[in-house]
Amino acid sequence: MCLLLTSVRFRLFRLILLQQKETHMTYACPRCGKLIQRKSSAAAGVAGGMVGAMLVAAFGAFSCSACGKIESAEFSPEVRGKMRNGSIAMAVGALVILVVVVVVLMKFAS
């Protein structure tokens, strides 16, 4: 069972690292107009796996390649609403993944 968990965690970690390329959002920088991206953390992927990486991405800061870190207050109210909805969706998705993993492990344990 431990070997299975280690194997699954390694595969998820590898998947997270492969997807940690710059992922641009559909939001434009309010300063320069370029596409922005969410900051991510490889350490969160190692410590918490896919769920940890998704939670960090959900609540991480936004940054522009030209301007640096951008506060959410700089965006228009409708863009902030879309960002909030996206963050909530990622957090809910992370929690759903966690619940599914726990339920599957409980099925195999009994």
C-alpha positions as CSV (number, residue, x, y, z in Angstrom):
1,M,0.0,0.0,0.0
2,C,2.8,2.4,0.9
3,L,4.6,1.6,-2.4
4,L,1.4,2.4,-4.3
5,L,1.0,5.8,-2.5
6,T,4.6,6.6,-3.2
7,S,4.3,5.7,-6.8
8,V,1.1,7.8,-7.2
9,R,2.7,10.8,-5.4
10,F,5.8,10.6,-7.6
11,R,3.6,10.6,-10.7
12,L,1.6,13.5,-9.5
13,F,4.8,15.4,-8.6
14,R,6.2,14.8,-12.0
15,L,3.0,15.9,-13.6
16,I,3.0,19.1,-11.5
17,L,6.6,19.9,-12.5
18,L,5.9,19.3,-16.2
19,Q,3.0,21.8,-15.9
20,Q,4.9,24.4,-14.1
21,K,5.8,26.2,-17.2
22,E,4.6,29.8,-17.5
23,T,0.8,29.6,-17.8
24,H,-0.6,32.8,-18.9
25,M,-4.1,33.8,-17.9
26,T,-6.7,35.5,-20.1
27,Y,-6.3,38.6,-17.9
28,A,-4.3,41.6,-19.2
29,C,-1.9,43.5,-17.0
30,P,-3.6,46.8,-16.0
31,R,-0.2,48.6,-16.4
32,C,1.2,47.4,-19.7
33,G,-1.5,45.2,-21.3
34,K,0.6,42.0,-21.5
35,L,-0.9,38.7,-20.3
36,I,-0.3,37.9,-16.7
37,Q,0.3,34.6,-14.8
38,R,-0.3,33.2,-11.4
39,K,2.8,32.6,-9.2
40,S,3.4,29.0,-8.4
41,S,5.6,27.1,-5.9
42,A,7.4,23.9,-6.6
43,A,7.9,23.5,-2.8
44,A,4.1,23.3,-2.4
45,G,4.0,20.6,-5.0
46,V,6.6,18.6,-3.1
47,A,5.0,19.1,0.3
48,G,1.3,18.8,-0.6
49,G,1.3,17.1,-3.9
50,M,-1.3,18.1,-6.4
51,V,-3.7,19.5,-3.8
52,G,-1.0,21.7,-2.3
53,A,0.1,23.0,-5.7
54,M,-3.6,23.8,-6.6
55,L,-4.2,25.6,-3.3
56,V,-1.1,27.7,-3.7
57,A,-2.0,28.5,-7.3
58,A,-5.6,29.4,-6.2
59,F,-4.5,31.9,-3.7
60,G,-1.2,33.0,-5.2
61,A,-0.3,36.4,-6.4
62,F,-0.5,37.5,-10.1
63,S,2.5,38.7,-11.9
64,C,3.4,40.3,-15.2
65,S,6.7,39.5,-17.0
66,A,7.3,43.2,-17.6
67,C,5.8,44.8,-14.5
68,G,6.3,42.2,-11.7
69,K,3.8,41.5,-9.0
70,I,0.3,43.0,-9.5
71,E,-2.1,43.6,-6.7
72,S,-5.7,42.5,-7.3
73,A,-6.9,46.0,-6.4
74,E,-5.3,47.3,-9.7
75,F,-7.8,45.3,-11.8
76,S,-11.3,46.3,-12.6
77,P,-14.2,45.0,-10.5
78,E,-15.4,42.5,-13.2
79,V,-11.9,41.1,-13.7
80,R,-11.4,40.8,-9.9
81,G,-14.7,38.9,-9.8
82,K,-13.5,36.5,-12.5
83,M,-10.2,36.0,-10.6
84,R,-12.1,35.3,-7.4
85,N,-14.4,32.8,-9.1
86,G,-11.3,31.0,-10.7
87,S,-9.6,30.9,-7.3
88,I,-12.7,29.4,-5.6
89,A,-13.0,26.8,-8.5
90,M,-9.4,25.8,-8.0
91,A,-9.7,25.5,-4.3
92,V,-12.9,23.4,-4.6
93,G,-11.2,21.2,-7.2
94,A,-8.3,20.6,-4.9
95,L,-10.7,19.7,-2.0
96,V,-12.6,17.3,-4.3
97,I,-9.4,15.6,-5.3
98,L,-8.5,15.2,-1.7
99,V,-11.9,13.7,-0.8
100,V,-11.7,11.3,-3.8
101,V,-8.3,10.1,-2.8
102,V,-9.3,9.6,0.8
103,V,-12.5,7.7,-0.2
104,V,-10.5,5.5,-2.6
105,L,-7.9,4.8,0.0
106,M,-10.5,3.9,2.6
107,K,-12.1,1.5,0.1
108,F,-8.7,-0.3,-0.5
109,A,-7.9,-0.3,3.2
110,S,-11.0,-2.3,4.1
